[in-house]
Amino acid sequence: MKTLHFYLVSKGIYLVLALVSLMLAVYNPEVSIPRDFRHYVFVVDITQSMNVEDMRVNGRPISRLNHTLRLLDATIKQTSCGTKVSIALFANAEIVPLYVPMEVCANYGVIEASLSHIEWRMAWRGSSHVRLGLLDASRMLLLLPEQAQIILLTDGDEAAPINAITKVELAPMPGSSGWLLAGVGSPNQSPVPKFNSKNQVIGYWSQYATKFEPSQIVNEDSVGKRDDSIATDPGEYYLSALREDYLKEVANDIGAGYVRADTPDHLLTAINKLPPTGHGNYPVRVGWLGAILAMLFVLTEYLPARIGNR
């Protein structure tokens, strides 16, 4: 009788353990594990030079802005759960976040939807000044509930072109050693298309128009006369290209990193090299572990007998 009792207990113990494991899976407890925190604000340049179609997808031309949005979508998909991401827009001298950084896995649908709706017509001014934008980014980060790192995706082509008078000297800012400037575009020069309010191409920007703020009338006397903001001859085109040397200079001034953002792998590799935003405990649900254990205990209970019968 004792032998039979021991046999029944030993045979049933795995089922009991499987039941306990299933209870663990249903309860789905939470444990805290130490890990690095990674919070990013991806800043998208939406000024008009980003409309230049000098990037390619499957052999077809695509604008720098659309390339940036596709690049971000592919990059964010590859970030690990627990990473927090925000999308911000850059135009003129300001950087405006669309929302505070949020966890990518739980909120990927929101992040993806926001990327799909970004376009150049969201810009509030036609000019762009990268250096002033980075200063504004430093102030903007102070308003976020958690510390984050700036990743600016831009061609570095400023309007009006920077000169000795308008150039702002930069120095390292709080946290800027963990920022990243990502260059978008081709180093080969191309004309900048000009669109109307219906997003239709009506010509190309003139080199003369870049002395002023694009899309604005210089004075009332210009009404009804030749519009110098539209080039009538290729020799008048304002030519735009990725200003890589300039972006490297700016990155060096603030102690940030630089990468040419031509593929998701290049961008993700550069992002992973950034120092973490911080360190702490991260909550993780372990109910899945109970489900796996329950399956193993059930297999241990029945599989040897089935194999023996065969």
JOMO-V115204 format. One line per field, one symbol per residue. psi: psi as a letter, one per 40 degrees, with the letter a starting at -180 (. if undefined). burial: # if it has 24 or more other ideal C-beta (glycine too) atoms within 12 Angstrom, else .. A space follows every 10 residues. Layout:
psi->???
burial->???
This chain:
psi->dddddddddd dedddddddd dddddddgih ihihiihhhi hhhhheidee ehgeiihfei iiiddddddd dddddddeii idhhiihiih ibfihhidii hihdddfddd dddddeehid eeheieihhd dddddddddd ddeidiiiih hhhieehihi hiaddehhhi ihiheeeeih hhhhiiehii ihihiaeefh heaiiiddde eihieihdid eeheahheeh heideehhhi ihgddddddd dddefiiiih gdiddddddd ddeiiidaia hhhhhedddd dddddddddd ddddddddd.
burial->.......... ...#...#.. ##.#...... ......#### ########## #####..... .######### ###.##..#. .######### ########.# ####...... #..##..### .##.###### ########.# #..#.##### ########## ##.......# ..#.##.### ######...# #####..... ..#####.## .####..... ......#### #.....#### ####.##..# #.##.##### ##.#..##.# #..#.##... .........# ..##..#... ..........
